Amino acid sequence: MKKAFILFLCFFLFQISLYGQAGEVGNVPAKNTSRLPLPAGPSVVGVFDGRSPCQEMAKQLNEKTIPECTKIKWRLVLYQDPKTYEPTTYKLEGFVYRNPPREGKWTVIRGTKNDPMAIVYQLDPDKPDRSIYILKADDNVLFFMDKDKNLMVGNNDFSYTLNRTGE
């Protein structure tokens, strides 16, 4: 009886190891979970979703919020000129930017205090008091930064990370 149980346990663990993990390697975009279609085409650099702590982000953006607000769900869409690949406009949804979303121009700048070669996206470069800085970690991951271009630190529940969303 003991041998049968051990054999069953080994077989069960073997099955879990075969089928319990995805065979994908690396950092791949998540599937779209929205019921609305994602923007696509040569003018779209990417669509990024994430959740951040509410109160801290509201302070960073000088926006008012209610004390009960604990998280902000974000969707950032970056657009480019399809011929030159230069940044053009963005659309930021979430929090107070639902109706209507925040829209404007964006640009790419280089460097942070810790990394002079870092790629940073600046939303609204023509309005420095409203600018939002976003660090490009790789093609699929972006991080919100504060006004001094320091990474923002999340909490146990939410981070300041935006992940590329794919279909």
VEXDREN-2710 file (C-alpha; in Angstrom, 1 decimal):
% VEXDREN-2710
k/r/px/py/pz
1/MET/0.0/0.0/0.0
2/LYS/2.8/2.4/0.9
3/LYS/4.6/1.6/-2.4
4/ALA/1.4/2.2/-4.4
5/PHE/1.0/5.6/-2.7
6/ILE/4.6/6.6/-3.4
7/LEU/4.2/5.5/-7.1
8/PHE/1.0/7.5/-7.4
9/LEU/2.6/10.5/-5.8
10/CYS/5.6/10.4/-8.1
11/PHE/3.3/10.0/-11.2
12/PHE/1.2/12.9/-10.0
13/LEU/4.2/15.2/-9.5
14/PHE/5.6/14.1/-12.9
15/GLN/2.3/15.1/-14.6
16/ILE/2.3/18.5/-12.8
17/SER/5.8/19.2/-14.0
18/LEU/4.9/18.3/-17.6
19/TYR/1.7/20.3/-17.8
20/GLY/1.8/22.8/-15.0
21/GLN/4.0/25.3/-16.6
22/ALA/3.7/27.2/-19.9
23/GLY/6.4/26.5/-22.5
24/GLU/6.8/30.2/-23.3
25/VAL/10.2/31.7/-22.7
26/GLY/10.9/35.4/-21.9
27/ASN/8.8/38.4/-21.4
28/VAL/5.7/38.2/-23.7
29/PRO/2.7/40.6/-23.8
30/ALA/-0.4/39.6/-22.0
31/LYS/-3.6/38.9/-23.9
32/ASN/-6.1/41.7/-24.1
33/THR/-8.7/41.3/-21.4
34/SER/-10.8/44.4/-22.4
35/ARG/-14.0/44.0/-24.3
36/LEU/-12.9/46.9/-26.5
37/PRO/-10.5/46.2/-29.4
38/LEU/-7.0/47.5/-28.9
39/PRO/-5.6/50.2/-31.2
40/ALA/-3.4/48.7/-33.8
41/GLY/-1.5/49.5/-37.0
42/PRO/1.8/51.2/-38.0
43/SER/1.0/54.3/-36.0
44/VAL/0.7/52.5/-32.7
45/VAL/4.0/52.0/-30.7
46/GLY/2.2/50.0/-28.1
47/VAL/-0.7/49.7/-25.6
48/PHE/0.4/49.3/-22.0
49/ASP/-1.8/48.5/-19.0
50/GLY/-1.1/48.5/-15.2
51/ARG/-2.3/49.3/-11.7
52/SER/-0.7/51.7/-9.3
53/PRO/-1.4/53.0/-5.8
54/CYS/-3.9/55.8/-6.0
55/GLN/-3.0/58.3/-3.3
56/GLU/0.7/58.5/-4.1
57/MET/0.0/58.9/-7.9
58/ALA/-2.6/61.5/-7.3
59/LYS/-0.1/63.6/-5.3
60/GLN/2.5/63.1/-8.0
61/LEU/0.0/64.4/-10.7
62/ASN/-1.4/67.1/-8.5
63/GLU/-4.9/65.6/-8.9
64/LYS/-7.7/65.3/-6.3
65/THR/-9.0/62.0/-5.2
66/ILE/-11.2/60.5/-2.5
67/PRO/-9.6/58.9/0.5
68/GLU/-11.1/55.5/-0.4
69/CYS/-9.2/55.3/-3.7
70/THR/-6.6/52.5/-3.3
71/LYS/-5.6/51.8/-6.9
72/ILE/-5.6/53.3/-10.4
73/LYS/-6.1/51.1/-13.5
74/TRP/-4.1/52.6/-16.4
75/ARG/-4.1/52.2/-20.1
76/LEU/-1.4/54.1/-22.1
77/VAL/-1.4/54.1/-25.9
78/LEU/1.6/55.6/-27.6
79/TYR/1.4/56.7/-31.2
80/GLN/4.1/57.5/-33.8
81/ASP/4.5/58.8/-37.3
82/PRO/4.3/55.6/-39.4
83/LYS/6.9/56.8/-41.8
84/THR/9.5/58.4/-39.6
85/TYR/8.7/56.4/-36.4
86/GLU/9.0/59.7/-34.4
87/PRO/6.7/60.0/-31.4
88/THR/3.5/61.9/-32.0
89/THR/0.7/61.6/-29.5
90/TYR/-0.5/59.5/-26.5
91/LYS/-3.7/58.7/-24.8
92/LEU/-3.7/57.9/-21.0
93/GLU/-6.8/56.4/-19.5
94/GLY/-7.4/55.8/-15.8
95/PHE/-8.3/57.6/-12.6
96/VAL/-9.5/61.1/-13.4
97/TYR/-8.6/60.6/-17.1
98/ARG/-11.5/58.4/-18.0
99/ASN/-14.0/60.9/-19.4
100/PRO/-12.2/62.3/-21.3
101/PRO/-8.8/60.5/-21.3
102/ARG/-5.6/62.6/-21.0
103/GLU/-4.1/63.2/-24.4
104/GLY/-1.1/65.1/-25.7
105/LYS/2.3/64.9/-27.3
106/TRP/5.2/62.7/-26.1
107/THR/8.9/62.5/-26.8
108/VAL/11.9/60.3/-26.0
109/ILE/14.6/61.7/-23.8
110/ARG/17.8/60.0/-22.6
111/GLY/19.1/59.6/-19.1
112/THR/18.3/59.4/-15.5
113/LYS/20.5/60.1/-12.4
114/ASN/21.6/56.5/-12.3
115/ASP/21.7/55.7/-16.0
116/PRO/22.7/58.3/-18.6
117/MET/21.7/55.9/-21.4
118/ALA/18.2/55.1/-20.1
119/ILE/15.3/55.7/-22.4
120/VAL/12.6/57.8/-20.9
121/TYR/9.3/58.8/-22.4
122/GLN/8.1/62.3/-21.5
123/LEU/4.4/62.9/-21.8
124/ASP/3.5/66.5/-22.5
125/PRO/7.0/67.8/-22.9
126/ASP/5.5/71.2/-24.0
127/LYS/3.9/71.5/-20.5
128/PRO/6.7/70.8/-18.0
129/ASP/4.4/71.3/-15.0
130/ARG/2.1/68.5/-16.3
131/SER/4.9/66.2/-17.7
132/ILE/4.8/62.5/-16.7
133/TYR/8.1/60.5/-17.0
134/ILE/8.0/56.9/-17.9
135/LEU/11.2/54.7/-18.0
136/LYS/11.4/52.1/-20.8
137/ALA/12.6/48.9/-19.2
138/ASP/12.3/46.9/-22.4
139/ASP/9.8/46.7/-25.3
140/ASN/7.1/45.2/-23.1
141/VAL/7.6/46.9/-19.7
142/LEU/7.4/50.6/-18.7
143/PHE/7.8/52.2/-15.2
144/PHE/6.3/55.4/-13.9
145/MET/8.9/57.9/-12.6
146/ASP/8.5/60.9/-10.3
147/LYS/9.2/64.5/-11.5
148/ASP/12.9/64.1/-10.7
149/LYS/13.0/61.0/-12.9
150/ASN/13.4/58.5/-10.0
151/LEU/11.6/55.2/-10.1
152/MET/8.4/55.2/-8.0
153/VAL/8.1/52.4/-5.4
154/GLY/4.8/50.6/-5.1
155/ASN/3.3/48.8/-2.1
156/ASN/2.3/45.2/-1.4
157/ASP/-0.6/45.3/-3.7
158/PHE/0.3/47.6/-6.6
159/SER/3.3/48.8/-8.5
160/TYR/4.1/51.6/-10.9
161/THR/4.6/49.2/-13.8
162/LEU/2.9/49.2/-17.2
163/ASN/3.0/46.0/-19.3
164/ARG/2.4/45.8/-23.0
165/THR/-1.0/44.3/-23.8
166/GLY/-1.3/42.2/-26.9
167/GLU/-4.2/40.6/-28.8
END
